[in-house]
Amino acid sequence: MAYRWHAGYIAWLLNRITGLAITFYLAVHIWVMHHLAKGKESFDGIMEFIQSPVTLIFEVLLIGAVLYHGINGARIMIIEFFGGSKHQKSLFVGTLVVAGVLFFWTAFAALSHISTPH
């Protein structure tokens, strides 16, 4: 039996993945703030790692996860409260378009300050 990948399932799956990513970020954030209580040296060591280009990429991906998760939540409210179930596929496409445009706009803004070596 093959499973059909339809808009509702993909939206559900992406919502779960982004929710887990946001939860993971929250745990990491609490862990980082924990090091603030351990003293300046401990916190500075963590901040040095966090300011690396790799973590900047993860922060940009976090922005995408939060954007999609929030906009998809609005899509779910439209479906549940305003009878939008007949338009689920177009609402999902709209969610992807709006989240994608906002993601690329914020990603460009976040990454544009990175200077290239001369």
N, C-alpha and C positions, 0 to 999 in steps of 0.2 A: 504494500500500500504506500503510495507516494503522497507526501504532504504538499499541498498547494501553497505557494508563497503569494499571498494576496496582501493588499494594502493594510488591512486591519491587523494581520499577523506581524507584518514588518514594523508597523507603528508600535505595536505592543512590545515586540522584541527590542527595538531601539529604546523605548521608554524604560524597560528593565535594565538594559545595559548602561544607559546614561544615569539612571538612578543609582546603580551600584558604583559607577565611577564617582558620582558626587558624594556618596557615602564614604568611599575610600579616601577621597580628598579631605573630608571632614575629619576622619581619623588621623590622617597625616598632619593636618593643621593643628589638631589638639596635641599631637606628639611634639610638634615644633614649638608650640607655646609652652609645653611642659619644660622645655630646655631653657626658657626664659627664667623660670624659677630656680634653675640650677646655677645661675650666675652668668656673667657677661661672657666669659671665655667659652662656655658650652654653647650659648646662644649664637655667638659670633661664628663658631665652627659650623654650626648647622646653616646659618645664613650664607656663609661662603659657598657651601654646596648648593643651596637653593638658588643662588644667583648665577648658576651655570647655564649655558645655552640649552642643555638637555631639559632642565626643569622649566625653562621658558617655553619650550615646545609643549610640554605637558600642561602648562598653565593655559596656553592657547587652546589646546584640546579640551580643557576643562570649560573654557568659555563656550565652546561649541556644544558640549554636553549640557550645560546649564541653559543655553538658548533653546536647544531642541526640546529639552525636558519641560521647560516652562511653556513654550509655544504649543507643544503637544498637549499639555494640561489644559490649555485654553481650547484646543480642538476637541478634547474629550468633553469639556463642559458644554460646548456647542452641540455636540452629538447627544449628550444626555438631557440637557435642559431645554434645548430649542429645536428638537426634532431634526437634527442634522444627519441622522443615520442614512438617509437616502443619498447624501452627498459625501459619504465617508471618504471615497477615493479622491475626489477633488479637494476635500479639506486636508487630506494627508499630503497631497502634492503641494498645496499651498503652504502647509507647515514646513515641508522640506525647502521650498523656495525662500520663504521669509527667513527661516533659521539659517539657510545657506548664505543668503545675501548679508545678513547681520554678522554671521561668523567670519566671512571673508573680509568684511569691512573692519571688524574689530581685530582680526588677525593681522591685517595689513598695518593697522595703527599700532598694535603691540610689537610687531616685528620690525617696523620701519626705523626704529631708533638704534637698531643694531648696526654698528659701523663695520665696514669691511676694511681689512688691512690694506694699506697703501703700498 
